[in-house]
Amino acid sequence: MKKVGKGRAPGFHQMCIAMKLTTLLLTVALVEAHGGGMAQNVNLSGQHLSLKTVFSKITRQTGYAFFYSYSLLKQAHPVDLDARDMPLLKVLDLCFAGQPLGYAIENKTVVITARQVAPVNTTGAAPPITIRGKVIDEKGNPVVSASVKVKGSNIGTSTDADGVFSLKVPEGTVLIISSAEYGSTEVTVRKDETISIQLKAANKEVSEVVVTGFGETRQKRSLGYSVTQVSGDDIRATMQANPISALQGMVTGLQVQPGVAGQASTPRILLRGASSLNAYENNPLVVVDGVILDDQSVTQTQGASTDFGNILKDINPDDVESISVLKGGAVTALYGSRAANGVLLIKTKKGKAQKGLGVSFSQEVTFQRAYKTTDFQNTYGAGLYADDWSTGPNGVLAINQSDYGISFGPAMTGQTFQDINGYIRKNNPNSHDLLDLYQTGHVYNTNVSLSGGNENSTIRMSYSRLGSNTVLPNNKFDRNSFFVRATHRIGSWVNLDATATYVHSYNLNPAQQGGNSPMYQFSYDGARNYDAKYWSTHYADSVVGGINNADISGISYYIFYPLYENNYFQTEDNLRAGLDLTATITPWLSFAGNASMNLYNVNHQSEIRGQQPHFGNPNYSGSISDLLQARYRGEFILAHKFGELTPSLHVGGDLFTSGQTGNSWSMNGGGVLPDIYRLSNSAKPANITENAPNKSQLTAVYFQAAVGWRYLTLNLYGRNDWNSSLVYNNGHGVYSYFYGGSDLAFVFSDLLDQKPSFLSYGKLRLSYAQAGNGTDPYTANTGAYTSIGAYSGGTTAVSQYQYQSSTLGNQTLVPEKSAKLEGGLELSFLHDRLGADFAVYRQDTRNQIIAFGVPSTSGVSAALVNGGLVRNKGIELTINAVPVQSKNFVWTTRFNYTLNRNSVVSLPFGARYETLEGEDGIQSVAIAGGAYGAMVARYGYAKYVAPDPKSSLNGMPVLAMGYGGTQAYYKRAGDYGTTPETKEPVIGNIQPKFLGSLFNTFTYKNFSLNIFLDARFGGTEYSTTYFYGSQDGNIKSTLFGRSAALGGLTFTPGNATSQYLGFPLGTAPRHDGIALNGVFQSGSTSLGSDGATHDVSGMTFDQAYKLGYVLPVNATDYYVKTYSWSAGIRQAGVFTNSWVSLRQVAVGYDLPASLIHKLRFNNLRLSLAGRNLLYLYNSAPDHINPENTNDSGAGSAFEEGGVPYVRNFSFLINANF
């Protein structure tokens, strides 16, 4: 097998320099920040200073705030200080020496109290003692910064990074321990010992916070739109390399289907359906720490193209803190039209204040195993009929090579025969050969992170190494990820937050689809007694090299040779960096700014080994692209509380620039020398193309206002964009557009003075938002003329011009517009033991900028227009419950239900449909007045129309008689219909009727068990594996009708040879007849069993058969004709795609604290998970893999081989110390 070296992108050197400079600057900044944060020293000198003046100067230097009453300060006397770089605590001790005041520090607040004078202990009261304690949560983790106060006073402290506190109080004192994310509890000090206090989580609905579009953390109760937040722990529990693929089934309204090409493949993502008539522009926007990943980097795989994945595979799940799925229109205020399909907002982890340096380590090992293929039949071998043999040497049976690759031949009963390779062997089915082709895949993911900090500065750095090879041979994916995030507070008013991520990945030979997919070819050309084990090692000519032409099946040509000899590889380098700054100007006014960049380099190369003798005529091609996107945002934030009224206002601007360059190259006429993959080896001058620069700019101003009052929160937002994609060459265009919206949150449970005891929380939400949109760069300028030289046919040369592209331009384009309306209800009962979240929504998207087909006489193939109205609406429901909760055992469950309906209200030019995706003769379309995702087929069944509209025959397949009236067959719609609707009828809808998922988690002490069921019901899919596997008799379902025992009808052939294929039928009775299901078209005549001609027009096949007017169709002719590429009915390969999957089962165990502390760990967790374990229900025929679709667009519903069913078994160890 030929080896391949890793390619290096021409821009790699520049990227390394940028990465080094970024790292250097961050390191310098962090060293400064860390040193400044650790040293809380004060410089303060003066005579007769009032405490108020001292407090003010300390606040400016350290950021510490002081809490006191003026009446207390009146009792204090001035102080003389000469503090030079003196620790804060020592300065405070000097200030309060001899004062009638005392102080306590809680977090960064110094609380001033009256000094308590200890009374004479005449009553026997206990003297003060030192109480030490540790505050933990319900899982035993330390609660950091929990408040510990003496009840009835301001005396207190807070817990450190380990949840530990120490306080000196008299015995019998009552302490109140509380934290924002937890409830509070009281503890009475009994004696001088260390105590442990456990805090329970606060009311979930009241305290739950989420990350919103502005990157800020807000209480979910104040939001009037739908948002779901998934924790990083839940993402990592799936053990998926791509964190977006890990969201499969987790969030209502979000449809995620991982790709089939391996760890790096492109997932299909739809959030609340599709809104664009361009099937590949319906992805939600992905934002990572303010860095925008749009359609230029989150690219789609189209058709059966090689899928190397997109930039999403460069996001390391180990660095993810949370993913917020923002469905409402409010996010458009910040992200604009790019967020019309929603936002996936990813926040990464950051360091935290703690003692020393925290180290986190995780190691994941995953084994992948192909365990099942489509159901193949193992009864009949190569050939067209039962005695389809040739005669080999010495009279031995031999394969009839003229009929090879089709499996309607002799039954495989162990006969001795000569195979196509000349070897003599037994005629037995090779039932496991296809699975044996696949190997055990491995994924190794190692992650190490360091974190630390104090109250002013934090830092987290991580390195992750992922190496994998999938179940397909000669395949690998490697990823190295470096991440750093640092925060620093300058004084009390400026906060900095910097992130930088660099990822290098290498992807070799992802799984192929279509003609190069083993699943596809084995069903299409692989006779069931094909010796795959032999040919997998003999695909090349062992004497002269090149392809072994003795394999007449074509599998060596399409599968084995490309699989083991060709190399397709792609290297990617991605640098994402950002800096956030927030500054408090006054108590009610602040500023927030962000600058970020995304540098994405992709280098793709293909090395095709020559198939000619001596491996002659190799081929080599490649491409490179560099994408640089930058974003600059600044806003002022006004917020002030007026009693119970809490208004706030964000006003800001946003600038987003994008530029992409690239080039491609290829040999011309193949290569001169074998195995030399360089352009200098090209037989003719190499083809080299430089891509035109692809630049765009989006400038915007926006606002978001919020007003909260008791149980009501009203949010208003608006944005104006200036979009370069709508600017024409001469500067005109409707490139400025405004849109806005609002939402309202009503927590009605707060309104009830005496709410029912079973009701814990209730909220109504309502939102409406609009969004504008432009188009792809330079699209608006489509339609220019270009010179094509001079016509010199006469005596005078005449200049010639033509359109620059095949699409007619449009000088009056206006922005697209979408409008979203959503209502929702959130409920919680029985102290959060039962909860529900219900949403109903509708979105209209109009004025879409699309290229519509026009008559060829216009000189172009399409015209650029504004038009079309797409509507999607639906409901979402989440139910969560805690059925069982005891001291040691907890059972939690969550059920998700999603129903979405996509429709097309109108299309321009009176067009019937816009194509989304398809195969030859069958496609998914957006059909005017019908469904977005309707499946139409001109090679579908023609539908019978009876004279009587009420006839039960209406809609049945149309039959015709051929071959002199001796054989019936199905009529194609395109050959029968008289209108566009009947020539290409709607045969289904690819959109599911509904999606569902069920999560169950069982926790017993330190053990946890998670069981995840994922389901889809409804929606049609077309399978080429099933269709062409049926044509060639390789699929198990084609056994039907081949014999009496297999349901075949008995008949005496009217002809001695097959009417369609021409093989001998004989004159004796046969038992392989198959009856068709349909109605004969007008004018159909048949030659009956009585030898007479009969008019069967309008009769069903069953009626004509019972009268003896028609004969059954022999099984071979039936399957080959019905499912053939040239004459077949594509609709016969369509099925309803419904399934229930046991998506994951995971077991986890946290080692006891008593043990891990001895090992000097903070925690140690072991996990074992099984992913994609089995389908509990699958409606696909012959167990076609229902998730093997070949495309990531919104019109995807076409299976082209893909891969077998693959299970993943993973082991993970996670340690912190």
HUPEMO-V172032 format. One record per pair of residues at least 6 apart in sequence whose C-alpha atoms are under 6 Angstrom apart, sorted by the first residue. I is the first residue (numbers start at 1). J is the second residue. Records with the same first field share a line. If there is no record, write none. Layout:
BEGIN
I->J, J
END
This chain:
BEGIN
1->564, 565
2->565
9->603
33->488
34->457
37->456, 457
40->88
41->85, 86, 87, 88
42->85, 86, 88
43->83, 84, 85
44->83
45->81, 82, 83
46->80, 81
47->80
48->78, 79, 80
49->78, 79
50->78
59->65
62->491
63->491, 492
64->108, 109
65->109
66->109, 110, 111
67->111
68->112
76->99
100->115
101->113, 114, 115
102->112, 113, 114, 115
103->111, 112, 113
104->110, 111
106->157, 158
126->171
127->170
128->169, 170
129->168, 169, 170
130->167, 168
131->166, 167, 168, 192
132->165, 166, 194
133->164, 165, 194, 195, 196
134->163, 164, 196
135->142, 143, 163, 197, 198
136->142, 143, 198
137->198, 199
138->200
142->162, 163
143->163
144->159, 160, 161, 163
145->158, 159, 160
146->158, 159, 178, 179
147->158, 177, 178
148->156, 157, 158, 176, 177
149->155, 156, 175, 176
150->156, 175
151->174, 175, 176
159->165
161->354
171->189, 190
172->188, 189, 190
173->188, 189
174->187, 188
175->186, 187
176->185, 186
177->184, 185
178->184
181->202
182->200, 201, 202
183->200, 201, 202
208->219, 220
209->218, 219, 220
210->217, 218
211->217
213->331
222->713, 745
223->745
224->743, 744, 745, 765, 766, 767
225->328, 767
226->327, 328
227->325, 326
228->324, 325
229->323, 324
230->322, 323
231->322
232->320, 321, 322
235->246
238->246
240->246
242->313
243->317
245->258
248->256
249->997
252->876, 896, 898
253->271, 272, 898
254->270, 271
255->269, 270
256->268, 269
257->267, 268
258->267
259->265, 266, 267
261->510, 511
264->309, 313
265->307, 308, 309
266->309
268->1192
269->283
270->283
274->282
275->870
279->916, 1193, 1194, 1195
280->1193
284->341, 342, 343
285->294, 339, 343
286->293, 343, 344
287->293, 345, 346
288->346
289->347
291->596
297->311
298->310, 311
299->310
300->1192
301->1191, 1192
302->1191
303->1190, 1191
304->513, 514, 1190
319->348, 349
320->348, 349
321->347, 348, 349
322->346, 347
323->345, 346
324->344, 345
325->344
326->342, 343
327->342
329->769
332->339
333->717, 718, 719
337->771, 772, 773
350->460, 485
351->451, 452, 458, 459, 460
352->452, 453, 458
353->453, 454, 455
354->453
357->451, 452
358->450, 451, 452, 1217
359->449, 450, 1216, 1217
360->448, 449, 1215, 1216
361->447, 448, 1214, 1215
362->446, 447, 1213, 1214
363->445, 446, 1212, 1213
364->444, 445, 1211, 1212
365->443, 444, 1210, 1211
366->442, 443, 1209, 1210
367->441, 442, 1208, 1209
368->440, 441, 1207, 1208
369->440, 1206, 1207
370->1204, 1205, 1206
371->1205
372->1204, 1205
373->1204
374->1182, 1183, 1184
375->1036, 1182
376->1034, 1035, 1036
377->1034, 1035, 1036
378->429
379->411, 412
380->407, 408, 409, 410, 411, 412
381->407, 409, 410, 412, 528, 529
382->404, 406, 407, 409, 527
383->403, 404, 406, 407, 408, 409
384->408, 409
385->408, 409
386->409, 410
387->410
388->409
389->398, 399, 400
390->398, 399, 400
391->397, 398
392->398
397->417
398->417, 418
399->419
405->525, 526, 527, 553
406->527, 1032
407->527, 1032, 1033, 1034
408->1033
412->427, 428
414->426, 427, 428
415->426, 427
416->425, 426
417->424, 425
418->424
429->528, 529
430->529
433->532
438->471, 472
439->471
440->471
441->469, 470, 471
442->468, 469
443->467, 468
444->466, 467
445->465, 466
446->464, 465
447->463, 464
448->462, 463
449->461, 462
450->460, 461
451->459, 460
452->458, 459
456->488, 489
457->487, 488
458->486, 487
459->485, 486
460->484, 485
461->483, 484
462->482, 483
463->481, 482
464->480, 481
465->479, 480
466->478, 479
467->477, 478
468->476, 477
469->475, 476
475->508, 509
476->507, 508
477->506, 507
478->505, 506
479->504, 505
480->503, 504
481->502, 503
482->501, 502
483->500, 501
484->499, 500
485->498, 499
486->497, 498
487->496, 497
488->495, 496
489->495
493->583, 584
494->582, 583
495->581, 582
496->580, 581
497->579, 580
498->578, 579
499->577, 578
500->576, 577
501->575, 576
502->574, 575
503->573, 574
504->572, 573
505->571, 572
506->570, 571
507->569, 570
508->568, 569
509->568
513->1200, 1201, 1202
514->1200, 1201
516->558, 559
517->1201
519->1201
520->1025, 1201
523->1029, 1034
524->1028, 1029
525->553
536->560
539->548, 556, 561
540->546, 547, 548
541->547, 548
544->613, 614
545->613, 614, 615
546->611, 612, 613, 614, 615
547->611
566->607, 608, 609
567->606, 607
568->605, 606
569->604, 605
570->603, 604
571->603
572->601, 602
573->600, 601
574->599, 600
575->598, 599
576->597, 598
577->596, 597
578->595, 596
579->594, 595
580->593, 594
581->592, 593
582->591, 592
583->590, 591
584->590
588->638, 639, 640
589->637, 638
590->636, 637
591->635, 636, 637
592->634, 635
593->633, 634
594->632, 633
595->631, 632
596->630, 631
597->629, 630
598->628, 629
599->627, 628
600->626, 627
601->625, 626
602->624, 625
603->623, 624
604->622, 623
605->621, 622
606->620, 621
607->620
608->618, 619
609->618
610->616, 617, 618
615->674
616->674
617->670, 671
618->670, 671, 674
619->670, 671
620->666, 667, 677
621->665, 666
622->664, 665
623->663, 664
624->662, 663
625->661, 662
626->660, 661
627->659, 660
628->658, 659
629->657, 658
630->656, 657
631->655, 656
632->654, 655
633->653, 654
634->652, 653
635->651, 652
636->650, 651
637->649, 650
638->648, 649
639->647, 648
644->709
645->708, 709
646->707, 708
647->706, 707
648->705, 706
649->704, 705
650->703, 704
651->702, 703
652->701, 702
653->700, 701
654->699, 700
655->698, 699
656->697, 698
657->696, 697
658->695, 696
659->694, 695
660->693, 694
661->693
662->691
663->689, 690, 691
664->688, 689
665->687, 688
666->687
667->679, 682, 686
668->682, 684, 686
669->683, 684
670->682, 683
671->681, 682, 683
672->681, 683
696->724
697->724
698->722, 723
699->721, 722
700->720, 721
701->719, 720
702->718, 719
703->717, 718
704->716, 717
705->715, 716
706->714, 715
707->713, 714
711->746, 747, 750
712->745, 746
713->744, 745
714->743, 744
715->742, 743
716->742
717->740, 741
718->739, 740
719->738, 739
720->737, 738
721->736, 737
722->735, 736
723->735
725->774, 775, 777
726->733, 735, 780
727->733, 735
728->781
734->814
739->770, 771
740->769, 770
741->768, 769
742->767, 768
743->766, 767
744->765, 766
745->764, 765
746->763, 764
747->762, 763
748->762, 763
749->761, 762
758->829, 830
759->829
760->828, 829, 831
761->827, 828
762->826, 827
763->825, 826
764->824, 825
765->823, 824
766->822, 823
767->821, 822
768->820, 821
769->819, 820
770->818, 819
771->817, 818
772->815, 816, 817
773->815, 816
774->815
782->809
783->803, 808, 809
784->803, 804
785->802, 803, 804
786->801, 802, 804
787->800, 801
788->800, 801
789->799, 800
790->797, 798, 799, 800
791->797, 798
806->860, 861
807->860, 862, 863
808->863, 864
809->864
810->864
816->847, 848
817->845, 846
818->844, 845
819->843, 844
820->842, 843
821->841, 842
822->840, 841
823->839, 840
824->838, 839
825->837, 838
826->836, 837
827->835, 836
828->834, 835
829->835
833->881, 882
834->880, 881
835->879, 880
836->878, 879
837->877, 878
838->876, 877
839->875, 876
840->874, 875
841->873, 874
842->872, 873
843->871, 872
844->870, 871
845->869, 870
846->868, 869
847->866, 867, 868
848->866, 867, 868
849->865, 866
850->864, 865
851->862, 863, 864
852->862, 863
853->861, 862
854->861, 862
867->908
868->906, 907, 908
869->905, 906
870->903, 904, 905
871->902, 903
872->901, 902
873->900, 901
874->899, 900, 901
875->899
876->897, 898
877->896, 897
878->895, 896
879->894, 895
880->893, 894
881->892, 893
882->891, 892
884->890, 891
888->1004, 1005
889->1003, 1004
890->1002, 1003
891->1001, 1002
892->1000, 1001
893->999, 1000
894->998, 999
895->997, 998
896->996, 997
897->995, 996
898->994, 995
899->994
902->931, 932
903->930, 931, 932
904->928, 929, 930, 931, 932
905->928, 929
906->928
907->928
912->927, 928
913->926, 927, 928
914->925, 926
915->925
916->924, 925, 1195
917->923, 924, 1195
918->924
921->937, 938, 939
922->936, 937
923->935, 936
924->933, 934, 935, 1195
925->933, 934
926->932, 933
933->989, 990, 1195
934->988, 989
935->986, 987, 988, 989
936->984, 985, 986, 987
937->984
938->973, 974, 983, 984
939->972, 973, 1129, 1130
940->972, 973, 1129, 1130, 1131
941->957, 972, 973
942->957, 958, 971, 972, 973
943->955, 956, 957, 958
944->954, 955, 956, 957, 958
945->954
946->954
956->1078
957->1078
958->971, 1078, 1079, 1080, 1081
959->969, 970, 971, 1078, 1079, 1080, 1081
960->968, 969, 1080, 1081
961->967, 968, 1084
965->1085, 1086, 1087
966->1087
973->983
974->983
977->983
988->1020
989->1019, 1020
990->1019, 1020
991->1019
992->1017, 1018, 1019
993->1017, 1018
994->1017
995->1015, 1016
996->1015
997->1013, 1014, 1015
998->1012, 1013
999->1011, 1012
1000->1010, 1011
1001->1009, 1010
1002->1008, 1009
1006->1149, 1150
1007->1148, 1149
1008->1147, 1148
1009->1146, 1147
1010->1145, 1146
1011->1144, 1145
1012->1143, 1144
1013->1141, 1142, 1143
1014->1140, 1141, 1143
1015->1139, 1140
1016->1138, 1139
1017->1138
1018->1136, 1137, 1138
1019->1136, 1137
1020->1135, 1136, 1137
1021->1134, 1135, 1197, 1198
1022->1133, 1134, 1198
1023->1133, 1198, 1199
1024->1200
1025->1201
1027->1123, 1133
1029->1035
1030->1038
1031->1119, 1120, 1123, 1124
1040->1046, 1047
1041->1047, 1048, 1072, 1074, 1115
1042->1048, 1072, 1115
1043->1071, 1072
1044->1071
1048->1071, 1072, 1073
1049->1071, 1072, 1073
1050->1070, 1071
1051->1069, 1070
1052->1069
1056->1065, 1066, 1067
1057->1063, 1064, 1065
1058->1065
1060->1117
1072->1114, 1115
1073->1112, 1113, 1114, 1115
1074->1112, 1113
1075->1112
1078->1100, 1101
1079->1098, 1099, 1100
1080->1097, 1098, 1099
1081->1097
1082->1097
1083->1097
1084->1095, 1096, 1097
1085->1094, 1095, 1096
1086->1093, 1094
1087->1093
1088->1108, 1109, 1110
1089->1108
1104->1110
1121->1128
1122->1128, 1129
1123->1129
1138->1179
1139->1177, 1178
1140->1175, 1176, 1177
1141->1175, 1176
1142->1173, 1174
1143->1171, 1172
1144->1170, 1171
1145->1169, 1170
1146->1168, 1169
1147->1167, 1168
1148->1166, 1167
1149->1165, 1166
1150->1164, 1165
1151->1164
1161->1216, 1217
1162->1216, 1217
1163->1215, 1216
1164->1214, 1215
1165->1213, 1214
1166->1212, 1213
1167->1211, 1212
1168->1210, 1211
1169->1209, 1210
1170->1208, 1209
1171->1208
1172->1207
1173->1207
1188->1199, 1202
1189->1198, 1199
1190->1199
END
